[in-house]
Amino acid sequence: MNLYQVAFESSPDAQAIMSFAPDRNSFRYVAANGRFFADTGLAEIQVIGKCLHDHLAPAHANALAHNFLRCLQEKTTRTFETIVSVPSGTRNWHITAAPVHKADDCPPDTVVATARDITWSGDLAQRLNLIGDELPGFVYQLCHHPERQWHFTFVGNRVATMFGVKAHDVLQNANTLLGMVHPDDYDRIVNISARDASAHAHWHAEFRMLHPAGHTVWVEAYDMSQKLADGTMIWTGYLNDITSKKTLEASLQHSEARFRKLVENAYDIILNLDPDGSLDYVSPSWHELLGGNHTENIGRNLSGLLHPQDIPACNAYLATLQAGGNSHDGIEFRMRHTNGQWRWFVAHGTTVNEGINGTVNIMLIARDVTERRHMEQEIQYLAHHDPLTGLNNRVSFMARVQHTLQNSRRANQHFAILYIDLDRFKPVNDTLGHSAGDLLLQQVAQRLKENLRAFDTVGRIGGDEFMVLLGEIANETAALAVADKLCQALETPFLLGSTSVTISASIGAALYPVHGRDFDSLSNAADQAMYAIKAQNKKAGQAQNAGQTPGVPALTDGANAQSG
């Protein structure tokens, strides 16, 4: 078996060579690789020499035969998606079919089919692009309340490049972007999204959008949903342009020339390693994924190209292959791009017998998964942080409180929650604009963090309201001392561009376990204490504990401490 036949057998995609059988008005299997048998659950004896209609439902067989026949009639490559029921289950396939021309060892009217199983594509996406201005995709966070309209709380700046609209405009009016969804696709994606959200499932869809310039853009969206206590649904996800998505187009043939064409035009990097780990073949796709000339790496040891932290695991994987072990799980490692960035790859390997001397080489097929890794990190971050200030959001803040509650119960310790409401924020927002208001909120967040201990937690709950978790606080006096410190810090003028503005804050405090033994009771007590300051017409920039609020027990007998 030569190098290119090994690539055919080791391909991560199912591949088959089909010949038209006029007597059956169907297509007969000439050859198939190991991945085909693994993904379908069919045995070789059930496939080779048999027709599509011998093992597929008539509707599925007819759909495949129709597309293969069009491929031959039009003498061009066809790409399509179809659902097929096979012994391994009902699978959704992305198929590329290409006609074979002038192949002496293939029957006439032959088609090479490459099938990729995309059934899994709802699980957070392995094809998402890296979050960043240099890539054609963007992260979004979309909200919908049962009694309100749709609105975005975050959208990446790349939306301008993709659709010619500014992120700010989308945040102001969600229909700026949602209105571009093709009318024939809108109801379908809304229904699928609602269904998956109710099942707490990750969501994936491909659909069309109408660009303001008049052309249609195909996109794929991946997101995960979250339901808040008030019924608000939040979808945090990623949208990517797939209009020009590359698909593997190669005419697989049994001869070396056909396999060479497949390998050298594959998007994945194909490496052939000798027993000591040196490279004796590197596919041209190296240049597309890592830059530089792929031939410059011939003779180099693979370990010299890997991130130092990944070398031990990779060496262990190669040793397992050399010993005849299972390689189905693959190995993930990093290799450096010529621009200095480390790119993540997942590689699957197989052994190759190089001749009569018994030398066993290893062939690796490495796929770039950097975008998927970065995307998952970004999605995880946005699910737990406020996109404007970078502080913990309400869900993340509640989780921190729950963790502190458990520790405090075991250790019999106090902790405090502060509820902070900014005074005179609205005039700044109304007179200087939302951009200035956003900048002020970011500076407030930074100032709060600067005046707290490293293990304290601050979160933005919404609008101009913040909460602080003070762990291991001794008593009422200590909690109010921190609140007073924050009041004084927030009274220092803020510089917004060339404009200096002054605000203040009203802060309510609640101590565990005096004012509550769970998040809701502590939060309500601190909230009441904060609003009591406003109701009593106290001057701005004051703190009050929950014990000073009518109907809420005091932190200490007779205590009525307040700052300002």
C-alpha positions in Angstrom: 0.0 0.0 0.0 1.5 3.3 -1.0 1.5 6.6 0.8 -1.6 7.9 -1.0 -3.6 4.8 -0.5 -2.8 5.0 3.2 -4.2 8.6 3.2 -7.4 7.3 1.6 -7.8 4.6 4.3 -6.8 7.0 7.1 -9.1 9.8 6.0 -11.3 11.1 8.9 -14.2 11.3 6.3 -16.1 8.3 4.8 -15.1 7.8 1.1 -16.5 5.5 -1.5 -16.1 5.0 -5.3 -19.5 4.4 -7.0 -20.2 3.2 -10.6 -23.5 3.7 -12.4 -25.4 0.4 -12.9 -27.9 1.0 -15.7 -29.6 -2.4 -15.2 -30.6 -1.3 -11.7 -30.9 2.4 -12.4 -28.7 2.8 -9.3 -25.1 3.1 -8.3 -22.8 0.2 -7.4 -20.0 0.3 -4.8 -16.6 -0.2 -6.3 -14.5 0.6 -3.2 -14.8 2.2 0.2 -12.4 3.2 3.0 -12.4 2.0 6.6 -14.1 5.2 7.9 -17.1 4.5 5.6 -17.6 1.1 7.3 -17.0 2.5 10.8 -19.5 5.4 10.3 -22.3 3.3 8.6 -22.0 0.1 10.6 -22.0 -1.8 7.3 -19.7 -4.7 6.6 -17.6 -4.9 3.5 -19.5 -7.9 2.2 -22.7 -5.9 2.4 -21.3 -3.0 0.3 -18.7 -3.9 -2.3 -20.4 -4.9 -5.5 -23.8 -4.0 -4.1 -26.1 -1.1 -5.1 -27.4 1.7 -3.0 -30.9 0.2 -3.1 -29.7 -3.0 -1.6 -29.2 -1.6 1.9 -30.8 1.9 2.0 -34.4 2.9 2.2 -35.8 3.7 -1.3 -36.2 7.4 -0.6 -32.6 7.7 0.7 -31.2 5.6 -2.1 -33.1 7.6 -4.8 -31.8 10.9 -3.3 -28.2 9.8 -3.5 -28.6 8.3 -7.0 -30.2 11.5 -8.2 -27.3 13.6 -7.1 -24.6 11.2 -8.3 -26.3 11.0 -11.8 -26.4 14.8 -12.0 -22.7 14.8 -11.1 -22.0 12.6 -14.1 -24.4 14.4 -16.5 -23.0 17.8 -15.6 -19.4 16.6 -15.4 -18.8 18.7 -12.3 -18.4 18.3 -8.6 -21.7 18.5 -6.5 -22.0 19.2 -2.8 -25.1 18.4 -0.9 -26.5 17.3 2.5 -28.8 14.3 3.0 -30.1 12.1 5.8 -29.4 8.3 5.6 -30.5 5.5 7.8 -27.8 2.9 8.2 -27.1 0.2 10.9 -25.2 2.8 13.0 -28.3 5.0 13.1 -29.8 7.9 11.2 -27.0 10.1 10.1 -26.9 13.6 8.5 -24.2 13.6 5.8 -22.4 16.5 4.0 -21.4 14.9 0.7 -19.1 16.0 -2.1 -19.4 14.0 -5.3 -16.9 14.3 -8.2 -16.8 12.4 -11.5 -13.7 10.3 -12.3 -12.3 11.0 -15.8 -10.0 8.7 -17.8 -9.4 6.1 -15.1 -8.2 2.9 -16.6 -8.8 0.9 -13.4 -12.3 2.3 -12.8 -15.5 1.4 -14.7 -17.0 4.1 -16.8 -19.5 6.5 -15.3 -17.7 6.5 -11.9 -18.2 8.9 -9.1 -16.0 9.5 -6.0 -18.1 10.4 -3.0 -16.6 12.0 0.2 -19.1 12.1 3.2 -18.6 14.0 6.4 -20.9 13.1 9.3 -22.4 16.4 10.6 -24.9 14.9 12.9 -22.9 16.2 15.9 -22.8 19.8 14.6 -25.3 21.0 17.2 -22.7 20.4 20.0 -21.0 23.8 20.2 -19.3 23.6 16.9 -16.0 22.2 15.8 -16.0 24.5 12.7 -16.3 27.9 14.4 -13.7 30.5 13.5 -11.5 32.2 16.1 -13.0 35.2 17.8 -11.2 38.3 16.5 -11.3 41.1 14.0 -9.1 39.1 11.6 -11.7 36.4 11.1 -15.2 36.4 9.3 -17.4 35.7 12.3 -18.7 37.3 15.5 -20.0 36.4 19.0 -23.4 37.6 20.0 -25.7 37.6 23.0 -29.4 37.8 22.2 -32.2 38.2 24.8 -35.9 37.8 24.7 -38.4 38.5 27.5 -41.9 37.2 27.3 -43.4 40.7 27.5 -40.7 42.6 25.6 -39.0 42.7 22.2 -35.8 40.9 21.1 -32.6 42.8 21.9 -28.9 42.1 21.7 -26.7 42.7 24.8 -23.5 42.0 22.9 -22.5 41.7 19.3 -19.0 41.6 17.8 -17.6 44.3 15.6 -17.1 41.9 12.7 -20.9 42.2 12.1 -19.9 45.4 10.2 -17.7 43.5 7.8 -20.2 40.7 7.3 -23.4 42.7 6.9 -22.5 46.4 6.6 -24.1 47.4 9.8 -22.5 48.8 13.0 -22.5 46.8 16.2 -23.9 49.9 18.0 -26.9 50.0 15.7 -27.6 46.3 16.3 -27.5 46.9 20.0 -29.9 49.8 19.7 -32.3 47.9 17.5 -32.1 44.1 17.2 -34.2 44.1 14.0 -31.2 45.8 12.2 -29.7 42.3 12.1 -32.6 40.0 12.7 -34.5 41.6 9.9 -31.9 40.4 7.4 -32.8 36.7 8.1 -34.3 35.3 4.9 -38.1 35.2 5.2 -38.2 31.6 4.1 -35.8 30.6 6.9 -37.0 32.9 9.8 -39.8 30.7 11.3 -37.7 27.6 11.0 -34.7 28.9 13.0 -36.9 30.5 15.6 -38.8 27.3 16.1 -35.6 25.2 16.3 -34.0 27.6 18.7 -37.1 27.6 21.0 -37.2 23.8 20.9 -33.5 23.4 21.8 -33.7 26.1 24.5 -36.6 24.3 26.2 -34.5 21.1 26.2 -31.4 23.0 27.4 -29.6 21.7 24.3 -26.9 23.4 22.3 -28.2 24.9 19.1 -26.9 24.9 15.6 -28.5 26.1 12.4 -27.5 27.0 8.8 -29.6 29.7 7.1 -29.6 32.6 4.7 -29.4 36.3 5.4 -30.1 39.1 2.9 -27.2 41.5 2.8 -28.1 45.2 2.4 -26.1 45.2 -0.9 -28.6 42.8 -2.3 -26.8 39.4 -2.2 -27.6 36.4 -0.1 -25.1 35.3 2.6 -25.2 31.7 4.0 -24.3 31.6 7.7 -24.1 29.0 10.4 -24.9 29.8 14.0 -24.0 28.0 17.2 -25.2 29.0 20.6 -26.3 27.8 24.1 -29.3 29.1 26.0 -29.9 30.2 29.5 -33.2 31.0 31.2 -33.4 33.6 34.0 -35.8 33.6 36.9 -38.0 36.3 35.3 -38.5 34.2 32.1 -35.9 36.0 30.0 -34.1 33.7 27.6 -30.5 34.5 26.7 -28.7 32.9 23.8 -24.9 33.3 23.8 -23.3 32.1 20.5 -21.3 32.6 17.4 -22.3 33.3 13.8 -20.0 32.5 10.9 -20.1 33.2 7.1 -20.1 29.8 5.3 -20.9 31.1 1.8 -17.4 30.3 0.5 -16.7 27.3 2.9 -14.1 25.1 1.5 -15.1 21.5 0.8 -12.8 18.6 0.0 -12.9 18.1 -3.8 -10.7 15.3 -5.0 -11.2 12.5 -7.5 -10.2 9.4 -5.5 -8.7 6.8 -7.7 -6.9 3.5 -7.0 -3.8 4.7 -8.8 -1.0 6.7 -7.1 -1.8 9.8 -9.2 -5.4 10.0 -8.0 -4.4 9.6 -4.3 -1.6 12.2 -4.7 -4.2 14.7 -5.9 -6.3 14.0 -2.9 -3.5 14.4 -0.4 -1.9 17.5 -1.9 -5.3 19.3 -2.1 -6.6 18.3 1.3 -7.1 21.1 3.8 -5.8 19.0 6.7 -2.0 18.7 7.2 -0.7 15.2 6.4 2.6 14.2 7.9 4.6 11.0 7.5 7.1 10.3 10.3 9.9 7.8 10.3 10.5 5.6 13.4 12.6 8.3 15.2 9.9 11.0 14.6 11.5 12.8 11.7 9.3 14.1 8.9 9.8 12.6 5.5 6.6 14.0 4.0 4.6 17.2 4.7 1.5 18.1 2.7 1.3 21.5 0.9 -1.6 22.5 3.2 1.1 23.3 5.8 1.5 26.7 4.1 -2.2 27.5 4.4 -2.4 26.6 8.1 1.0 27.5 9.5 2.7 29.6 6.8 6.1 29.1 5.3 7.2 26.5 2.8 6.1 23.0 3.7 9.3 21.4 2.2 11.5 23.2 4.8 10.2 20.9 7.4 11.3 17.7 5.7 13.9 16.0 8.0 12.9 17.9 11.1 11.8 16.0 14.2 8.1 16.5 15.0 8.9 17.3 18.7 10.9 20.3 17.5 7.7 21.8 16.0 5.4 21.2 19.0 4.6 23.4 22.0 6.9 22.2 24.8 4.0 21.3 27.1 2.5 19.0 24.4 5.6 17.0 23.6 5.2 14.3 26.4 1.6 13.5 25.5 2.4 13.4 21.7 5.4 11.1 22.2 3.3 8.8 24.3 0.6 8.7 21.5 3.2 7.9 18.9 4.7 5.2 21.0 1.2 3.7 21.4 0.8 3.7 17.6 4.2 2.0 17.1 3.2 -0.7 19.6 0.0 -1.4 17.6 -2.4 0.5 20.0 -5.7 2.1 19.3 -5.5 5.6 17.6 -9.2 6.4 17.3 -9.2 9.1 20.1 -6.4 11.0 18.4 -4.1 13.6 20.0 -4.3 17.4 20.4 -1.2 19.5 20.3 0.0 23.0 19.3 2.3 24.1 16.5 3.6 27.6 15.9 2.5 29.7 12.9 5.1 31.8 11.2 3.3 34.8 12.6 4.3 33.6 16.1 0.8 32.3 17.2 0.3 28.8 18.5 -2.3 26.9 16.5 -4.2 23.9 18.0 -4.5 20.7 16.0 -6.2 17.4 16.6 -4.4 14.5 14.8 -5.3 10.9 14.0 -2.5 8.5 13.2 -1.9 5.2 11.6 1.1 3.0 11.0 2.6 2.5 7.5 4.7 -0.4 6.5 7.4 1.2 4.3 8.9 -2.0 2.7 10.5 -5.4 3.1 12.9 -4.1 5.7 10.0 -3.9 8.2 10.3 -0.2 8.9 7.1 1.1 10.3 6.4 4.8 9.8 3.5 6.8 11.2 1.1 8.9 9.1 -0.7 11.8 11.0 -3.6 13.7 9.6 -3.9 16.9 11.6 -6.9 19.2 11.5 -6.7 22.8 12.8 -9.2 23.3 15.7 -7.8 26.6 17.0 -11.1 28.4 16.2 -13.2 25.8 18.1 -11.0 26.0 21.2 -11.0 29.8 21.3 -14.7 29.9 20.5 -15.5 27.6 23.5 -13.4 29.9 25.8 -15.2 33.0 24.6 -18.6 31.5 24.9 -17.8 30.3 28.4 -16.5 33.8 29.4 -19.6 35.6 28.0 -21.9 33.2 29.8 -20.5 34.3 33.2 -19.5 37.9 32.7 -21.0 41.3 31.9 -19.8 42.1 28.3 -19.4 45.9 29.1 -17.5 45.9 32.3 -16.0 42.4 32.4 -17.5 41.9 35.9 -19.3 38.8 37.0 -22.9 38.8 35.8 -25.9 38.0 38.0 -25.7 34.2 37.3 -21.9 34.1 38.1 -22.3 36.3 41.1 -25.0 34.1 42.5 -22.8 31.0 42.0 -20.0 32.8 44.0 -22.4 33.5 46.8 -23.6 29.9 46.9 -20.0 28.7 47.2 -19.3 31.2 50.0 -22.5 30.1 51.8 -21.4 26.5 51.9 -17.9 27.4 53.2 -19.4 29.8 55.8 -21.8 27.2 57.1 -19.0 24.7 57.6 -16.6 27.2 59.2 -19.3 29.2 61.1 -18.0 32.5 59.5 -19.7 35.7 58.5 -19.8 37.3 55.1 -21.6 40.3 53.8 -23.4 41.4 50.6 -23.4 45.1 49.5 -26.0 46.4 47.1 -24.8 49.5 45.3 -26.9 52.0 43.3 -25.2 54.9 41.5 -26.6 58.4 42.2 -26.7 60.9 39.4 -25.8 58.4 36.7 -28.9 59.0 34.6 -28.0 62.8 34.0 -24.6 61.8 32.7 -26.1 59.2 30.4 -28.8 61.6 29.2 -26.5 64.7 28.6 -23.3 63.1 27.5 -24.7 60.1 25.6 -24.7 56.3 26.0 -21.0 56.1 25.0 -20.0 58.3 27.9 -22.4 56.3 30.2 -20.7 53.1 29.2 -17.3 54.5 29.8 -18.4 55.7 33.2 -19.7 52.2 34.1 -16.4 50.7 33.1 -14.5 53.2 35.3 -16.9 52.5 38.2 -16.2 48.8 37.9 -12.5 49.4 37.9 -12.6 51.7 40.9 -14.7 49.2 42.8 -12.2 46.4 42.2 -9.3 48.7 43.2 -10.9 49.3 46.6 -11.7 45.7 47.4 -9.6 42.7 48.5 -8.4 40.3 45.9 -10.7 37.5 47.1 -13.8 39.8 47.2 -16.3 39.6 44.3 -18.0 42.4 42.5 -20.7 42.0 39.9 -22.8 44.1 37.7 -26.5 43.2 38.2 -28.0 45.5 35.6 -28.0 49.1 34.6 -26.2 51.2 37.2 -26.6 48.6 40.0 -23.7 46.5 41.4 -23.3 43.9 44.1 -20.2 43.1 46.2 -19.5 39.9 48.1 -17.2 40.4 51.1 -15.9 37.1 52.3 -14.8 36.4 55.8 -16.0 39.7 57.1 -15.8 40.0 60.9 -18.9 42.0 61.8 -21.2 44.9 61.0 -18.6 47.5 61.6 -16.2 45.9 59.1 -18.8 45.6 56.4 -19.9 49.3 56.8 -16.3 50.4 56.8 -15.8 48.8 53.3 -19.1 50.4 52.2 -18.0 53.8 53.4 -14.6 53.3 51.6 -16.5 52.5 48.3 -18.8 55.6 48.8 -15.8 57.8 49.2 -14.0 56.3 46.2 -17.0 56.8 43.9 -17.3 60.5 44.9 -13.9 61.2 43.4 -14.5 62.8 39.9 -14.4 60.6 36.8 -12.7 61.8 33.6 -14.8 60.9 30.5 -12.7 62.1 27.6 -12.2 65.8 28.3 -15.2 66.0 30.7 -15.0 65.6 34.4 -18.2 64.2 36.1 -19.0 63.6 39.7 -21.4 60.9 41.0 -22.0 59.2 44.3 -23.5 55.9 45.5 -26.1 54.6 47.9 -25.0 51.3 49.5 -27.1 48.8 51.5 -25.4 46.0 53.5 -26.6 42.6 54.8 -24.6 40.2 56.9 -24.8 36.4 56.9 -26.4 34.7 58.8 -28.1 37.7 60.7 -30.2 38.9 57.7 -30.6 35.8 55.7 -29.3 32.3 55.0 -29.6 32.2 51.2 -28.9 34.6 48.3 -32.5 35.8 47.9 -33.0 36.8 51.5 -29.5 38.5 51.8 -30.0 40.3 48.5 -33.4 41.6 49.5 -32.2 42.8 52.9 -29.3 44.7 51.3 -31.6 46.1 48.6 -34.1 47.3 51.2 -31.3 49.0 53.2 -30.0 50.8 50.0 -33.5 52.1 49.1 -34.1 53.2 52.7 -31.3 55.7 52.3 -33.1 57.2 49.3 -36.5 57.1 51.0 -35.1 59.0 54.0 -33.7 61.7 51.7 -30.2 61.2 53.0 -27.5 62.9 51.2 -25.9 61.0 48.3 -22.9 58.9 49.0 -24.1 56.9 52.1 -24.1 53.3 53.3 -26.6 51.7 55.6 -26.8 48.2 57.0 -30.0 46.0 56.8 -30.4 46.4 60.6 -31.2 50.1 60.1 -34.1 49.2 57.8 -37.6 48.9 59.4 -38.7 45.3 59.5 -35.1 43.9 59.1 -33.1 42.8 62.3 -30.1 44.9 63.2 -26.6 43.5 62.8 -25.9 44.3 66.5 -28.2 45.4 69.2 -28.8 49.1 69.1 -26.6 49.6 66.0 -27.5 52.3 63.6 -24.2 53.1 61.9 -24.1 55.0 58.7 -21.4 56.8 56.7 -21.3 60.0 54.8 
